[in-house]
């Protein structure tokens, strides 16, 4: 009995350490992960979540967007509730849309847009890139840096190939000229020897 109490006490301490203060967490059993209930808490942003979250309730809050990468650590997630939030369906919602398409398609179907006006009350799953609006910067800075670096590398490779082709073309001509000049000099030498013998 004492061992069981100690284990449950340690589990409670571990849960309280990992659980966001604005949510409640419950163990789903031995090594099955956590149920993290953040529903109906008036949240305006997604809190830092335990990596072993298996069920996550974020419904009925004031969430408008999800920062890119904030849900990537939830590799064990199996159940997600994100409905009844005033989602702002501009280009910044793309991360959530793509993440839900990969992880939880049923949850994506429950996400309704609250703004901007042209897409109000439309399901996020039905929106295309054009409807989600244009960002001032479509690619993150790192992506742009990689793009320019790759462009320079490709240009360098093309220039190198052109120079190598040019060098090979001219080296063949040069080799032919050397062989011809060698042949001409040998022919001239043989002709001279032959003519000197006849005299």
C-alpha positions in Angstrom: 0.0 0.0 0.0 2.9 2.3 0.9 4.6 1.6 -2.5 1.4 2.3 -4.4 0.9 5.6 -2.6 4.5 6.6 -3.3 4.1 5.8 -7.0 0.9 7.8 -7.3 2.5 10.7 -5.4 5.5 10.7 -7.8 3.1 10.5 -10.7 1.1 13.4 -9.4 4.3 15.5 -8.9 5.5 14.6 -12.4 2.1 15.6 -13.9 2.0 18.9 -12.1 5.5 19.7 -13.3 4.7 18.9 -16.9 1.2 20.2 -17.1 0.5 23.8 -18.2 -0.8 25.9 -15.3 -3.9 26.9 -17.3 -4.9 23.3 -18.0 -5.6 20.1 -16.2 -3.7 16.8 -16.9 -4.6 13.2 -16.3 -2.6 10.1 -16.9 -4.1 7.6 -19.4 -2.4 4.7 -17.7 1.1 3.1 -17.7 3.1 4.6 -20.6 0.0 5.6 -22.5 0.6 9.4 -22.1 -1.5 12.2 -20.8 -4.9 13.8 -21.4 -4.3 17.5 -21.4 -7.6 19.4 -20.9 -7.2 23.1 -21.8 -10.8 23.4 -23.0 -13.0 26.4 -22.0 -10.1 28.2 -20.2 -10.3 31.5 -22.1 -6.8 30.8 -23.7 -5.6 33.3 -26.3 -2.5 31.2 -27.2 -1.5 27.5 -27.1 0.5 26.8 -23.9 3.7 24.8 -23.8 2.5 21.2 -23.8 4.0 17.9 -22.4 5.6 15.8 -25.1 3.7 12.7 -24.0 0.3 14.4 -24.6 -2.0 11.8 -26.1 -5.3 13.6 -26.0 -5.4 17.4 -26.2 -8.5 19.6 -25.6 -8.2 23.2 -26.8 -11.9 23.7 -27.7 -14.0 26.7 -26.7 -11.2 29.2 -26.1 -10.1 32.5 -27.7 -7.4 31.0 -30.0 -7.0 32.8 -33.3 -3.8 31.2 -34.6 -1.1 28.7 -33.7 2.6 29.7 -34.0 4.6 27.5 -36.4 6.3 24.6 -34.8 4.4 24.8 -31.5 2.7 21.4 -32.0 5.5 19.6 -33.7 6.7 17.8 -30.5 3.4 16.1 -30.0 4.3 12.8 -31.7 2.1 10.7 -29.5 -1.1 12.7 -30.1 -4.2 10.6 -31.0 -7.1 12.9 -30.0 -7.5 16.6 -30.6 -10.3 19.1 -30.0 -9.9 22.5 -31.5 -13.4 23.6 -32.4 -15.2 26.7 -31.1 -12.3 29.1 -31.4 -12.4 32.4 -33.3 -9.7 31.2 -35.8 -8.2 34.0 -38.0 -8.0 32.3 -41.4 -5.3 34.4 -43.1 -2.0 33.0 -44.3 -0.7 32.6 -40.7 -3.2 29.7 -40.2 -1.4 27.6 -42.8 0.8 25.9 -40.2 -2.3 24.7 -38.3 -4.0 23.6 -41.5 -1.0 21.6 -42.8 -0.4 20.1 -39.4 -4.0 19.0 -38.9 -4.1 17.5 -42.4 -1.2 15.3 -41.4 -2.1 14.5 -37.8 -5.8 14.8 -37.4 -8.0 15.3 -40.4 -11.3 15.0 -38.4 -10.2 17.9 -36.2 -9.4 20.0 -39.3 -13.0 19.5 -40.4 -14.3 21.1 -37.2 -12.2 24.3 -37.5 -14.4 27.2 -38.6 -13.1 30.6 -39.6 -14.2 33.7 -37.7 -12.2 36.2 -39.8 -11.4 37.8 -42.1 -14.9 38.7 -43.4 -14.7 36.9 -46.9 -14.1 33.5 -45.2 -16.2 34.0 -42.0 -18.1 30.8 -41.0 -16.3 28.7 -43.7 -14.5 25.5 -42.7 -10.7 25.8 -42.8 -10.5 22.5 -44.7 -12.2 24.0 -47.7 -10.0 27.0 -48.1 -7.4 27.3 -50.7 -4.1 29.3 -50.6 -5.7 32.2 -52.5 -8.6 32.4 -50.0 -6.1 32.4 -47.0 -4.6 35.7 -48.2 -1.2 36.8 -49.1 1.6 37.3 -46.5 4.1 40.1 -46.9 6.8 37.5 -46.8 5.7 34.2 -48.2 8.9 32.4 -47.2 10.6 32.5 -43.9 14.0 34.3 -43.8 15.9 31.0 -43.6 14.1 29.7 -46.6 15.0 32.8 -48.6 18.6 32.4 -47.5 18.6 28.8 -48.6 17.0 29.8 -51.9 19.7 32.4 -52.7 22.5 30.0 -51.6 21.1 27.3 -53.8 20.7 29.7 -56.7 24.3 30.7 -56.4 25.4 27.1 -56.2 23.4 26.1 -59.3 24.7 29.1 -61.3 28.3 28.2 -60.3 27.7 24.6 -61.4 26.3 25.7 -64.8 29.3 28.1 -65.3 31.7 25.3 -64.4 30.1 22.9 -66.8 30.2 25.5 -69.6 33.9 26.2 -68.9 34.7 22.4 -68.9 32.9 21.9 -72.2 34.7 24.9 -73.7 38.1 23.6 -72.4 37.4 20.1 -73.8 36.4 21.4 -77.2 39.5 23.6 -77.4 41.7 20.8 -76.0 40.6 18.5 -78.8 41.4 21.2 -81.4 44.8 21.8 -79.8 45.5 18.0 -79.7 44.6 17.7 -83.4 46.9 20.7 -84.2 49.8 19.1 -82.2 49.4 15.8 -84.0 49.1 17.5 -87.4 52.2 19.7 -86.7 54.1 16.6 -85.5 53.0 14.7 -88.7 53.9 17.7 -90.8 57.4 18.0 -89.2 58.0 14.2 -89.6 56.9 14.3 -93.2 59.0 17.3 -93.9 62.0 15.6 -92.3 61.5 12.3 -94.3 61.0 14.3 -97.5 64.3 16.2 -96.8 66.2 13.0 -96.1 64.8 11.4 -99.3 65.7 14.4 -101.4 69.2 14.5 -99.9 69.7 10.8 -100.8 68.7 11.3 -104.4 71.2 14.1 -104.9 
